[in-house]
């Protein structure tokens, strides 16, 4: 499979499908090899069983790879689950699904209570997909849970496995910088994601490379809006199959640049920017509400919900 150089944070659905077809096993990022953490390898993609349960797993895999096609009623942008959870949710250091499954239910500071796995998936649709929360007992959620369960079969529960999440980066030597980040972006990222971060779609409107900001990207409530989260993902996973190529400082800088642009509004926003900042934002790595290049981020964001609210995401090709 031919890999296109340094495409921040996403493998296209097409590329993920090719990886499945070829049974690709990506190299494990060095940062994903947590010292002392249990090791686990998910079953190969061609080992999905036959029968009703296997059918649910396959549907979950389809939703994961082609979210806008198989869960269009809940998706408000053109991203796929595999945009963040690379190699169909298999790749260590890219928040793999087999490592996430064994950690739920879990308390999350984001909403201040213990979350079930279903609630965690609902949040992904609402924030990362800028869409609508499926019901916890919907076929969409059940199929995704089935896919995750199948990938995690045999893994120990209640412990962090090697490769879980995005490997955290230490604080940068210098404060993240927009101008330095722009240079990194222009050198490594525009080929895939466009000079304006708009991403690329094919002639049918299907995502090839996702938008990193703007109407068709994740909204201000998504985890990737945090500079530290984005920097950790970028350093561990980019360039494709060559995590660690960028320095830690470059990863922080380009994450700051990416998150220093406007995107759809936080769904929790109720008309008062300062109240939203106070309740849900305001951290050091959170640019929501800050003035960058003369624009207060979040003050005039497009409505959350994307095409689900009639605010159609832009479709562009390069």
C-alpha positions in Angstrom: 0.0 0.0 0.0 1.5 3.3 -1.0 1.5 5.8 1.8 1.2 9.6 1.2 3.8 11.6 3.2 2.7 13.1 6.5 -1.0 13.5 6.6 -1.9 14.7 10.0 -4.1 12.5 12.2 -6.0 10.5 9.5 -5.9 7.6 7.2 -8.7 7.8 4.7 -11.5 5.3 4.8 -10.1 4.0 1.5 -6.6 3.6 2.9 -8.0 1.8 5.9 -9.9 -0.6 3.7 -6.8 -1.4 1.8 -5.0 -2.0 5.0 -7.6 -4.5 6.1 -7.6 -6.2 2.7 -3.8 -6.6 2.9 -3.9 -7.6 6.6 -1.4 -4.9 7.2 0.2 -4.8 10.6 1.6 -1.3 11.2 4.8 -0.8 13.1 4.2 -0.1 16.7 5.2 3.5 17.5 8.0 3.6 20.0 6.0 5.9 22.3 3.2 3.3 22.4 5.4 0.7 24.1 4.6 1.5 27.7 7.1 0.1 30.1 5.5 -2.8 32.1 2.1 -2.5 30.5 0.6 -5.8 29.3 1.0 -6.4 25.6 -2.0 -7.4 23.5 -2.5 -8.1 19.8 -6.0 -8.0 18.4 -7.2 -10.9 16.1 -6.7 -10.5 12.4 -9.5 -8.8 10.4 -10.3 -12.0 8.5 -11.0 -13.9 11.7 -14.4 -12.4 12.3 -16.7 -15.3 13.0 -19.8 -16.3 11.0 -23.3 -16.0 12.4 -25.3 -13.2 14.0 -22.5 -12.0 16.2 -20.1 -11.9 13.4 -22.6 -10.0 11.3 -22.8 -7.3 14.1 -19.0 -7.2 14.2 -18.8 -6.6 10.4 -21.5 -3.9 10.6 -19.5 -2.2 13.3 -16.3 -2.4 11.2 -18.2 -0.8 8.3 -19.4 2.0 10.5 -15.9 2.5 11.8 -14.4 2.7 8.4 -17.2 4.5 6.5 -19.1 6.4 9.2 -20.9 8.8 6.9 -22.2 6.0 4.8 -23.3 3.5 7.5 -24.2 6.0 10.3 -25.2 9.0 8.3 -28.1 9.9 10.5 -25.6 10.6 13.3 -22.6 12.2 11.5 -22.4 16.0 11.0 -19.1 16.0 9.1 -17.2 13.8 6.7 -14.8 12.2 9.2 -14.8 8.5 10.0 -14.0 6.8 13.3 -10.8 5.6 11.6 -9.7 9.3 11.2 -8.4 9.3 14.7 -8.3 5.5 15.5 -6.1 4.5 12.7 -5.8 1.1 10.9 -9.5 0.4 11.6 -9.0 1.0 15.3 -6.1 -1.4 15.6 -3.0 0.8 15.7 -1.2 1.1 19.1 -0.7 4.7 20.1 -3.7 5.9 18.0 -6.3 5.1 20.7 -7.0 1.5 19.6 -10.4 0.1 20.2 -9.1 -3.1 21.8 -7.4 -1.1 24.5 -10.3 1.2 25.1 -12.9 -1.5 25.4 -11.3 -3.1 28.5 -11.3 0.3 30.5 -15.1 1.0 30.5 -17.1 1.8 32.5 -14.9 4.6 33.7 -15.1 8.0 35.4 -14.5 11.0 33.0 -13.8 14.5 34.2 -15.2 15.8 31.0 -18.8 15.2 32.2 -18.1 14.4 35.9 -19.5 10.9 36.2 -18.9 7.3 35.4 -19.4 6.6 31.7 -20.5 3.4 30.1 -18.9 2.5 26.8 -22.1 3.3 25.0 -22.0 6.9 26.5 -18.4 7.2 25.4 -19.3 6.3 21.8 -22.3 8.7 21.9 -19.9 11.5 22.8 -17.7 10.6 19.8 -20.6 11.2 17.5 -21.7 14.4 19.2 -18.2 16.0 19.4 -15.7 14.4 17.0 -18.3 13.6 14.4 -20.0 16.9 15.1 -23.3 15.1 14.9 -26.1 13.5 16.9 -25.9 11.0 19.8 -27.3 7.6 18.8 -29.5 5.9 21.5 -27.5 3.6 23.7 -29.5 0.6 22.5 -29.4 1.6 18.8 -28.0 -0.9 16.3 -25.2 1.6 15.6 -23.9 1.6 19.2 -24.5 -2.2 19.6 -22.6 -2.9 16.4 -19.7 -0.6 17.4 -19.5 -2.2 20.8 -19.6 -5.7 19.2 -16.6 -4.7 17.0 -14.7 -3.4 19.9 -15.5 -6.5 22.0 -14.4 -8.8 19.3 -11.1 -7.0 18.9 -10.4 -7.1 22.6 -11.3 -10.7 23.1 -8.8 -12.3 25.4 -7.4 -9.0 26.7 -7.2 -8.4 30.4 -9.9 -6.1 31.7 -9.5 -3.1 33.9 -5.8 -2.4 33.1 -4.1 -0.1 30.6 -2.6 -2.1 27.8 0.6 -1.1 26.0 -0.5 1.2 23.1 -3.6 2.5 24.8 -4.7 6.1 24.0 -2.3 8.6 22.6 1.1 8.6 24.3 1.4 11.8 26.3 4.2 14.2 25.5 6.2 16.1 28.1 5.9 19.8 28.2 7.7 21.4 25.3 11.0 23.3 25.8 9.3 26.4 24.3 5.7 27.4 24.5 3.8 26.1 21.4 3.9 28.8 18.7 1.5 29.5 15.8 4.1 30.8 13.4 6.5 27.9 13.9 3.5 25.5 13.6 2.4 27.1 10.4 5.8 26.4 8.9 5.6 22.7 9.9 2.1 22.5 8.5 3.1 24.1 5.2 6.1 21.8 4.9 4.4 18.5 5.8 0.6 18.7 5.8 -0.8 20.8 3.0 -0.4 18.0 0.4 -3.1 16.0 2.0 -5.2 18.5 4.0 -4.9 21.6 1.9 -3.5 25.0 2.6 -6.7 26.0 4.5 -6.9 22.7 6.4 -10.1 21.9 4.4 -9.2 18.3 3.6 -9.9 16.4 0.4 -13.0 14.6 -0.9 -13.4 12.5 -4.0 -15.9 13.3 -6.8 -18.7 11.5 -4.8 -18.1 13.7 -1.7 -16.4 10.8 0.2 -13.6 11.9 2.6 -10.1 11.1 1.3 -8.3 13.2 3.9 -10.2 15.0 6.6 -10.6 18.7 7.4 -8.5 19.8 10.3 -10.6 22.9 11.0 -13.6 24.7 9.5 -17.2 23.6 9.0 -16.3 20.0 8.1 -14.0 19.2 11.0 -14.5 18.1 14.6 -16.2 20.7 16.9 -15.0 22.6 19.9 -16.1 19.9 22.3 -14.0 17.2 20.8 -10.9 15.9 22.6 -8.7 16.8 19.6 -9.3 20.5 20.2 -6.9 20.3 23.1 -3.4 21.1 21.9 -1.8 18.5 24.2 -4.1 15.7 22.8 -3.4 16.7 19.2 0.3 17.0 19.8 0.4 13.5 21.3 -1.4 12.0 18.4 0.7 13.8 15.8 4.0 12.8 17.5 3.1 9.2 17.9 1.5 8.6 14.5 2.8 11.0 11.9 4.1 10.7 9.3 2.1 7.7 8.4 3.8 4.5 9.7 6.7 6.6 10.9 5.7 8.0 14.2 8.3 10.0 16.0 9.7 11.6 12.9 8.6 15.1 14.0 10.4 16.4 17.1 8.3 16.9 20.2 8.5 20.7 19.7 7.4 20.5 16.1 4.4 18.3 17.2 3.4 20.8 19.8 3.8 23.7 17.4 1.8 22.2 14.5 -0.9 21.1 17.0 -1.2 24.7 18.2 -1.5 25.9 14.6 -4.2 23.3 13.8 -6.2 24.1 16.9 -5.7 27.8 16.5 -8.4 27.9 13.8 -12.1 28.1 14.2 -14.4 25.0 13.9 -18.0 24.2 14.7 -19.4 25.4 18.0 -19.2 23.3 21.2 -22.7 21.6 21.4 -22.8 22.6 25.1 -22.7 26.3 24.1 -26.0 28.0 25.1 -25.4 31.5 23.8 -22.8 32.7 26.3 -19.2 32.3 25.3 -17.7 33.2 28.7 -20.1 30.8 30.5 -19.1 28.0 28.1 -15.4 28.7 28.8 -15.9 28.7 32.5 -17.8 25.5 32.6 -16.1 23.4 29.9 -12.9 25.1 28.7 -10.2 27.5 29.9 -7.2 25.1 30.3 -3.7 25.9 29.3 -3.9 23.7 26.2 -7.4 24.9 25.2 -7.6 27.7 22.7 -11.4 28.1 22.8 -12.2 31.8 23.6 -8.7 33.0 22.9 -7.9 35.7 20.4 -5.6 34.5 17.6 -4.9 36.6 14.5 -7.5 39.1 15.6 -10.3 36.4 15.9 -11.8 35.2 19.2 -12.1 31.5 18.6 -15.6 30.2 19.3 -17.2 33.6 19.3 -18.5 33.2 15.8 -18.3 29.5 15.2 -20.7 27.8 12.8 -23.4 25.9 14.6 -22.7 22.5 16.0 -24.3 19.6 14.2 -23.0 20.2 10.7 -25.3 18.9 7.9 -27.7 17.6 10.6 -28.7 21.2 11.3 -28.7 22.3 7.7 -25.2 23.9 7.9 -23.7 21.8 5.2 -20.0 21.0 5.4 -17.9 22.2 2.6 -16.9 19.6 0.0 -13.6 20.3 -1.7 -11.1 18.4 -3.8 -7.5 19.1 -4.6 
